[in-house]
Amino acid sequence: QVQLVESGGGLVQPGGSLRLSCAASGSISRIYAMGWYRQAPGKQRELVATITSGGSTGYADSVKGRFTISRDNAKNTVYLQMNSLKPEDTAVYYCNAAIVAGNFWGQGTQVTVSS
């Protein structure tokens, strides 16, 4: 089992920045990849960014150049730095951890981009 706790969401104006954090606990050594997903009202959950245990990263086209995923192994925490935020980035952001046996999700954190 893996437990994930997200933090860092909130209300920000267009063009602003936020940093999301995801603290992992439990069977951390079994995690081979972590990622951030988001779900806007009335839309399906979509992948935003991923980072593997080897440090490889991947991004959705819509966030490339604006968002950066990173991790601090000493703190068992993954971050999502979001810059140049747009209203269409408004969504609930979820942290995900993948192990061979399955996937685990955090509770989600709301990000609202509005003036």
C-alpha positions in Angstrom: 0.0 0.0 0.0 1.0 3.6 -0.7 -0.5 6.6 0.8 -0.4 10.0 -0.9 -1.1 13.4 0.5 -1.3 16.4 -1.9 -1.0 20.1 -0.9 -0.4 23.5 -2.4 -3.5 24.1 -4.4 -5.4 27.4 -4.3 -6.6 30.4 -6.3 -4.2 32.2 -8.5 -4.5 34.9 -11.2 -3.7 34.1 -14.9 0.0 34.2 -15.4 0.7 33.3 -11.8 2.5 30.3 -10.3 1.8 27.5 -7.8 3.7 24.6 -6.5 1.9 21.3 -5.7 3.4 18.8 -3.3 2.7 15.1 -3.0 4.1 13.3 0.1 4.3 9.5 -0.2 4.4 7.0 2.6 4.0 3.2 2.9 5.6 0.8 0.4 7.7 3.6 -1.2 10.4 1.3 -2.5 7.9 -0.4 -4.8 7.0 2.8 -6.6 8.4 2.8 -10.2 6.7 6.0 -11.3 4.7 8.9 -10.0 2.6 11.5 -11.8 0.2 14.3 -11.6 -3.2 14.1 -13.2 -6.0 16.7 -13.3 -9.8 16.6 -13.8 -11.8 19.7 -14.7 -15.6 19.8 -14.2 -17.4 17.7 -16.9 -14.1 16.4 -18.3 -12.2 13.1 -18.0 -9.1 12.9 -15.8 -6.0 13.6 -17.8 -2.3 13.0 -17.4 -0.3 16.2 -16.7 3.2 15.0 -15.9 5.1 11.9 -14.9 8.5 11.1 -13.3 10.0 7.6 -13.1 12.2 6.1 -10.4 15.1 6.7 -12.8 14.3 10.4 -13.1 12.8 10.4 -16.6 10.0 12.9 -17.0 7.1 13.4 -19.4 4.5 16.1 -19.9 1.2 16.7 -21.6 1.6 18.9 -24.6 -0.7 21.5 -23.0 1.7 22.1 -20.1 5.1 21.6 -21.7 7.4 24.6 -21.1 5.1 25.8 -18.2 5.0 22.9 -15.7 8.0 21.1 -14.1 7.7 17.8 -12.2 10.5 17.0 -9.7 11.1 14.9 -6.7 13.0 14.9 -3.4 13.9 11.4 -2.5 14.9 12.3 1.0 11.5 13.6 1.7 9.6 11.0 -0.4 7.9 14.0 -2.1 7.1 14.8 -5.7 6.4 18.4 -6.8 4.7 20.1 -9.7 5.8 23.6 -10.3 3.2 25.4 -12.4 4.1 28.7 -14.1 2.3 30.9 -16.5 -1.0 29.5 -15.4 -4.1 29.8 -17.6 -7.8 29.6 -16.8 -7.9 26.3 -18.6 -5.5 24.8 -16.0 -8.3 25.0 -13.5 -9.0 21.5 -12.2 -8.6 19.2 -9.2 -5.1 17.9 -9.4 -4.4 14.3 -8.2 -1.1 12.6 -7.4 -0.6 9.1 -8.6 1.9 6.4 -7.6 2.4 3.3 -9.7 3.6 -0.1 -8.4 3.5 -3.4 -10.2 0.4 -4.4 -8.3 -1.6 -1.3 -9.3 -2.0 2.5 -8.8 -2.6 4.7 -5.8 -4.2 8.1 -5.7 -4.2 11.1 -3.4 -7.3 12.9 -2.4 -6.8 15.8 -4.8 -6.1 19.5 -4.5 -8.1 22.2 -6.2 -6.3 24.7 -8.5 -8.3 27.6 -9.7 -6.9 30.1 -12.2 -9.1 33.2 -12.3 -8.9 37.0 -12.2 
